[in-house]
Amino acid sequence: MRLLLDQNLSPHLVDALQDLHPGSAHVRDVGLASADDEAVWTFAAQQGLSIVSKDSDFRQRSFVRGHPPKVVWIARGNPGSVTGREIIAGSGSAGREADLTEDRAGAFSGSQGRFR
């Protein structure tokens, strides 16, 4: 799965996730650093990327509009780069896949999980 990391996540996560999610990008890297949610949504859908965000706006948008793109919502406060990678890759200190659910709209949510 190729990911598009939202502005509220560290751009350093892209490099940390390349082994698991090659071809992923941060909104800053594709010229969308100050873009509104609609522009990010459209870009992700056109490029076949799944949006990763801590902001519930994309999750709520997926309920209304469905997918593509799919949305990975991180329901956890300010993770650093290492912790953020662990959350997205599912390799946190608990050493297990977290409870991760995909709803009918194609949104994933969980505090930790493996997204492939």
N, CA, C and O of each residue as an XYZ file, in Angstrom:
464
protein
N       0.844     -1.170      0.000
C       0.000      0.000      0.000
C       0.893      1.238      0.000
O       1.776      1.369      0.848
N       0.667      2.142     -0.945
C       1.392      3.416     -0.971
C       0.609      4.428     -0.145
O      -0.612      4.536     -0.264
N       1.326      5.162      0.688
C       0.692      6.077      1.633
C       0.977      7.528      1.279
O       2.031      7.851      0.731
N       0.030      8.394      1.598
C       0.213      9.835      1.537
C       0.028     10.352      2.959
O      -1.083     10.354      3.489
N       1.133     10.792      3.572
C       1.074     11.265      4.949
C       0.615     12.707      4.981
O       1.134     13.558      4.259
N      -0.367     12.969      5.831
C      -0.942     14.304      5.977
C       0.041     15.224      6.690
O       1.015     14.776      7.294
N      -0.237     16.512      6.606
C       0.609     17.558      7.173
C       0.823     17.378      8.673
O       1.846     17.814      9.201
N      -0.111     16.751      9.364
C       0.005     16.616     10.814
C       0.932     15.474     11.237
O       1.072     15.201     12.429
N       1.567     14.804     10.267
C       2.548     13.761     10.558
C       3.923     14.206     10.067
O       4.034     14.980      9.116
N       4.944     13.717     10.714
C       6.306     14.107     10.362
C       6.675     13.628      8.958
O       6.412     12.478      8.607
N       7.279     14.496      8.158
C       7.752     14.069      6.841
C       8.858     13.016      6.934
O       9.109     12.295      5.968
N       9.517     12.923      8.087
C      10.570     11.924      8.281
C      10.008     10.500      8.278
O      10.752      9.544      8.059
N       8.729     10.354      8.516
C       8.115      9.031      8.501
C       8.174      8.382      7.119
O       8.207      7.156      7.018
N       8.187      9.178      6.061
C       8.231      8.619      4.706
C       9.463      7.734      4.544
O       9.352      6.595      4.092
N      10.633      8.248      4.909
C      11.856      7.453      4.806
C      11.799      6.224      5.718
O      12.247      5.142      5.339
N      11.254      6.397      6.899
C      11.179      5.293      7.855
C      10.244      4.188      7.393
O      10.362      3.047      7.841
N       9.314      4.516      6.501
C       8.319      3.540      6.046
C       8.590      2.974      4.658
O       7.834      2.121      4.193
N       9.646      3.423      3.980
C       9.881      3.006      2.598
C      10.053      1.498      2.446
O       9.678      0.941      1.415
N      10.611      0.829      3.449
C      10.781     -0.619      3.332
C       9.440     -1.345      3.336
O       9.300     -2.385      2.692
N       8.469     -0.817      4.043
C       7.143     -1.445      4.127
C       6.165     -0.895      3.095
O       5.306     -1.623      2.598
N       6.298      0.385      2.774
C       5.353      1.063      1.890
C       6.112      1.886      0.840
O       6.064      3.116      0.858
N       6.810      1.202     -0.074
C       7.572      1.936     -1.089
C       6.658      2.795     -1.950
O       5.529      2.414     -2.259
N       7.165      3.956     -2.330
C       6.373      4.862     -3.155
C       5.475      5.780     -2.358
O       4.678      6.522     -2.933
N       5.592      5.742     -1.040
C       4.800      6.623     -0.187
C       5.377      8.029     -0.225
O       6.529      8.222     -0.614
N       4.575      9.014      0.180
C       5.001     10.411      0.142
C       4.336     11.187      1.264
O       3.353     10.740      1.855
N       4.891     12.354      1.546
C       4.305     13.302      2.479
C       3.691     14.427      1.647
O       4.206     14.747      0.576
N       2.613     15.024      2.114
C       1.979     16.094      1.342
C       2.957     17.200      0.980
O       2.832     17.811     -0.082
N       3.913     17.463      1.834
C       4.925     18.490      1.572
C       5.751     18.144      0.328
O       6.114     19.029     -0.447
N       6.045     16.850      0.145
C       6.888     16.408     -0.962
C       6.194     16.459     -2.316
O       6.858     16.425     -3.352
N       4.874     16.541     -2.321
C       4.130     16.554     -3.589
C       3.440     17.899     -3.833
O       2.517     18.002     -4.640
N       3.912     18.933     -3.114
C       3.392     20.276     -3.335
C       2.040     20.558     -2.721
O       1.345     21.481     -3.147
N       1.652     19.768     -1.715
C       0.344     19.950     -1.083
C       0.442     20.364      0.383
O      -0.499     20.156      1.149
N       1.572     20.947      0.779
C       1.787     21.294      2.185
C       0.718     22.221      2.740
O       0.332     22.091      3.901
N       0.235     23.152      1.931
C      -0.786     24.082      2.427
C      -2.122     23.876      1.715
O      -2.996     24.742      1.758
N      -2.270     22.749      1.076
C      -3.513     22.463      0.344
C      -4.650     22.124      1.303
O      -4.424     21.672      2.426
N      -5.873     22.351      0.837
C      -7.025     21.981      1.656
C      -7.275     20.473      1.529
O      -6.680     19.797      0.689
N      -8.164     19.969      2.379
C      -8.442     18.539      2.412
C      -8.940     18.011      1.068
O      -8.600     16.892      0.685
N      -9.731     18.789      0.355
C     -10.263     18.345     -0.936
C      -9.136     18.092     -1.935
O      -9.169     17.103     -2.667
N      -8.148     18.970     -1.973
C      -7.022     18.797     -2.896
C      -6.204     17.552     -2.531
O      -5.780     16.807     -3.414
N      -5.985     17.332     -1.239
C      -5.248     16.152     -0.786
C      -6.030     14.896     -1.140
O      -5.455     13.923     -1.627
N      -7.336     14.909     -0.901
C      -8.207     13.775     -1.200
C      -8.160     13.435     -2.692
O      -7.998     12.274     -3.066
N      -8.301     14.435     -3.521
C      -8.310     14.233     -4.976
C      -6.967     13.689     -5.460
O      -6.928     12.753     -6.259
N      -5.872     14.270     -4.979
C      -4.548     13.807     -5.367
C      -4.354     12.342     -4.981
O      -3.898     11.537     -5.793
N      -4.700     12.001     -3.744
C      -4.530     10.626     -3.275
C      -5.349      9.659     -4.128
O      -4.856      8.597     -4.507
N      -6.575     10.015     -4.427
C      -7.427      9.150     -5.247
C      -6.834      8.970     -6.644
O      -6.802      7.854     -7.163
N      -6.371     10.039     -7.247
C      -5.811      9.977     -8.601
C      -4.510      9.193     -8.656
O      -4.223      8.545     -9.663
N      -3.725      9.240     -7.600
C      -2.415      8.592     -7.581
C      -2.432      7.200     -6.945
O      -1.397      6.536     -6.886
N      -3.588      6.758     -6.473
C      -3.675      5.439     -5.854
C      -2.997      5.353     -4.495
O      -2.446      4.315     -4.129
N      -3.043      6.452     -3.749
C      -2.443      6.511     -2.423
C      -3.516      6.428     -1.344
O      -4.645      6.874     -1.548
N      -3.166      5.865     -0.212
C      -4.037      5.875      0.958
C      -3.588      7.003      1.876
O      -2.396      7.137      2.153
N      -4.519      7.806      2.345
C      -4.200      8.949      3.205
C      -4.011      8.478      4.643
O      -4.842      7.748      5.183
N      -2.905      8.904      5.258
C      -2.653      8.626      6.669
C      -2.705      9.961      7.398
O      -1.989     10.896      7.038
N      -3.549     10.054      8.422
C      -3.732     11.320      9.122
C      -4.117     11.091     10.570
O      -4.716     10.073     10.917
N      -3.763     12.055     11.412
C      -4.258     12.067     12.789
C      -5.546     12.876     12.877
O      -6.221     12.879     13.907
N      -5.872     13.547     11.812
C      -7.048     14.410     11.751
C      -8.275     13.568     11.388
O      -8.244     12.831     10.403
N      -9.320     13.667     12.148
C     -10.513     12.857     11.876
C     -11.306     13.351     10.662
O     -12.240     12.678     10.229
N     -10.951     14.515     10.106
C     -11.687     15.027      8.948
C     -11.671     14.056      7.770
O     -12.699     13.846      7.126
N     -10.505     13.459      7.484
C     -10.429     12.516      6.370
C     -11.235     11.257      6.662
O     -11.878     10.708      5.767
N     -11.202     10.809      7.887
C     -11.998      9.638      8.277
C     -13.487      9.933      8.069
O     -14.214      9.110      7.513
N     -13.929     11.094      8.511
C     -15.335     11.456      8.350
C     -15.694     11.618      6.873
O     -16.790     11.243      6.457
N     -14.782     12.171      6.086
C     -15.013     12.321      4.655
C     -15.187     10.951      3.997
O     -15.997     10.794      3.084
N     -14.429      9.967      4.463
C     -14.541      8.629      3.883
C     -15.908      8.009      4.157
O     -16.392      7.206      3.359
N     -16.535      8.372      5.278
C     -17.879      7.877      5.571
C     -18.882      8.417      4.561
O     -19.795      7.707      4.138
N     -18.708      9.675      4.180
C     -19.637     10.336      3.262
C     -19.361      9.949      1.821
O     -20.292      9.678      1.062
N     -18.091      9.919      1.436
C     -17.732      9.749      0.030
C     -17.260      8.360     -0.337
O     -17.156      8.045     -1.523
N     -16.971      7.522      0.638
C     -16.446      6.198      0.339
C     -15.012      6.282     -0.148
O     -14.321      7.272      0.091
N     -14.573      5.240     -0.830
C     -13.197      5.235     -1.317
C     -13.173      4.883     -2.787
O     -14.168      4.333     -3.259
N     -12.132      5.147     -3.555
C     -10.844      5.632     -3.109
C     -10.868      7.115     -2.771
O     -11.804      7.820     -3.148
N      -9.866      7.589     -2.075
C      -8.788      6.830     -1.457
C      -9.211      6.228     -0.127
O     -10.185      6.662      0.487
N      -8.472      5.232      0.301
C      -8.679      4.709      1.646
C      -8.002      5.659      2.622
O      -7.101      6.413      2.256
N      -8.452      5.608      3.862
C      -7.942      6.511      4.895
C      -7.470      5.689      6.081
O      -8.176      4.804      6.563
N      -6.266      5.995      6.544
C      -5.743      5.405      7.770
C      -5.737      6.521      8.798
O      -4.990      7.492      8.675
N      -6.577      6.374      9.816
C      -6.701      7.398     10.843
C      -5.926      6.949     12.069
O      -6.207      5.887     12.625
N      -4.962      7.737     12.493
C      -4.181      7.419     13.679
C      -4.826      8.121     14.861
O      -4.748      9.342     14.997
N      -5.450      7.347     15.693
C      -6.175      7.884     16.846
C      -5.257      7.872     18.066
O      -5.511      7.186     19.056
N      -4.199      8.642     17.962
C      -3.221      8.707     19.050
C      -2.567     10.068     19.018
O      -2.379     10.636     17.942
N      -2.220     10.596     20.157
C      -1.589     11.909     20.221
C      -0.178     11.913     19.674
O       0.425     10.846     19.561
N       0.349     13.006     19.345
C       1.654     13.355     18.797
C       2.764     12.298     18.839
O       3.639     12.363     19.702
N       2.742     11.323     17.917
C       3.849     10.379     17.895
C       5.078     10.995     17.242
O       4.951     11.780     16.302
N       6.260     10.650     17.725
C       7.498     11.045     17.067
C       7.728     10.145     15.861
O       6.909      9.269     15.581
N       8.821     10.344     15.149
C       9.078      9.567     13.946
C       9.193      8.076     14.222
O       8.611      7.268     13.498
N       9.934      7.701     15.255
C      10.091      6.284     15.534
C       8.766      5.698     15.984
O       8.354      4.648     15.490
N       8.096      6.358     16.909
C       6.814      5.873     17.381
C       5.791      5.871     16.256
O       4.988      4.944     16.153
N       5.810      6.899     15.413
C       4.891      6.945     14.281
C       5.086      5.767     13.356
O       4.110      5.186     12.882
N       6.333      5.402     13.089
C       6.597      4.243     12.252
C       6.063      2.987     12.917
O       5.457      2.140     12.260
N       6.285      2.865     14.218
C       5.799      1.702     14.942
C       4.283      1.604     14.870
O       3.737      0.512     14.713
N       3.601      2.738     14.983
C       2.140      2.734     14.911
C       1.698      2.262     13.538
O       0.842      1.384     13.428
N       2.276      2.839     12.486
C       1.852      2.510     11.130
C       2.280      1.101     10.743
O       1.528      0.391     10.075
N       3.479      0.686     11.152
C       4.000     -0.620     10.770
C       3.527     -1.745     11.684
O       3.678     -2.919     11.347
N       2.955     -1.398     12.838
C       2.465     -2.425     13.742
C       3.566     -3.111     14.529
O       3.392     -4.242     14.982
N       4.704     -2.435     14.696
C       5.811     -3.057     15.417
C       6.075     -2.360     16.736
O       7.227     -2.228     17.151
N       5.035     -1.920     17.388
C       5.181     -1.200     18.644
C       5.708     -2.080     19.753
O       5.945     -3.271     19.550
N       5.892     -1.509     20.909
C       6.503     -2.228     22.017
C       5.684     -3.442     22.432
O       6.221     -4.374     23.031
N       4.394     -3.441     22.121
C       3.569     -4.601     22.453
C       3.907     -5.782     21.553
O       3.582     -6.923     21.881
N       4.567     -5.515     20.401
C       5.008     -6.593     19.529
C       3.861     -7.365     18.892
O       3.997     -8.561     18.631
N       2.762     -6.723     18.642
C       1.611     -7.407     18.067
C       0.879     -6.459     17.148
O       1.058     -5.242     17.201
N       0.049     -7.044     16.303
C      -0.821     -6.185     15.519
C      -1.911     -5.673     16.444
O      -2.454     -6.425     17.253
N      -2.219     -4.426     16.326
C      -3.244     -3.841     17.182
C      -4.616     -4.105     16.597
O      -4.751     -4.584     15.471
N      -5.610     -3.789     17.365
C      -6.967     -3.859     16.869
C      -7.107     -2.818     15.783
O      -6.991     -1.619     16.037
N      -7.358     -3.283     14.569
C      -7.460     -2.401     13.427
C      -8.699     -2.807     12.665
O      -8.859     -3.973     12.304
N      -9.562     -1.866     12.420
C     -10.789     -2.194     11.733
C     -10.921     -1.375     10.466
O     -10.533     -0.208     10.422
N     -11.478     -2.004      9.426
C     -11.794     -1.291      8.202
C     -13.306     -1.191      8.144
O     -14.005     -2.204      8.167
N     -13.810      0.035      8.068
C     -15.246      0.206      8.003
C     -15.719      0.152      6.552
O     -14.909      0.037      5.632
N     -17.018      0.235      6.357
C     -17.595      0.142      5.019
C     -17.121      1.243      4.094
O     -17.173      1.082      2.874
N     -16.665      2.347      4.636
C     -16.206      3.454      3.801
C     -14.742      3.293      3.392
O     -14.225      4.104      2.624
N     -14.074      2.263      3.893
C     -12.683      2.065      3.545
C     -11.721      2.794      4.449
O     -10.546      2.939      4.110
N     -12.190      3.259      5.597
C     -11.296      3.930      6.540
C     -10.795      2.903      7.540
O     -11.565      2.085      8.043
N      -9.502      2.952      7.823
C      -8.898      2.115      8.847
C      -8.722      2.975     10.069
O      -8.452      4.171      9.956
N      -8.871      2.390     11.227
C      -8.571      3.141     12.438
C      -7.972      2.209     13.461
O      -8.263      1.013     13.489
N      -7.142      2.770     14.289
C      -6.505      2.006     15.350
C      -5.350      2.778     15.909
O      -4.828      3.682     15.256
N      -4.940      2.439     17.110
C      -3.808      3.149     17.705
C      -2.501      2.553     17.210
O      -1.481      3.241     17.195
N      -2.509      1.299     16.807
C      -1.364      0.653     16.184
C      -1.915     -0.343     15.189
O      -3.013     -0.866     15.381
N      -1.181     -0.612     14.141
C      -1.640     -1.621     13.192
C      -0.712     -1.776     12.025
O       0.169     -0.944     11.808
N      -0.902     -2.837     11.268
C      -0.113     -3.104     10.083
C      -1.016     -2.845      8.884
O      -2.091     -3.432      8.764
N      -0.572     -1.965      8.005
C      -1.373     -1.561      6.850
C      -0.671     -2.057      5.600
O       0.318     -1.467      5.166
N      -1.164     -3.116      5.030
C      -0.566     -3.629      3.801
C      -1.640     -3.853      2.774
O      -1.348     -4.286      1.659
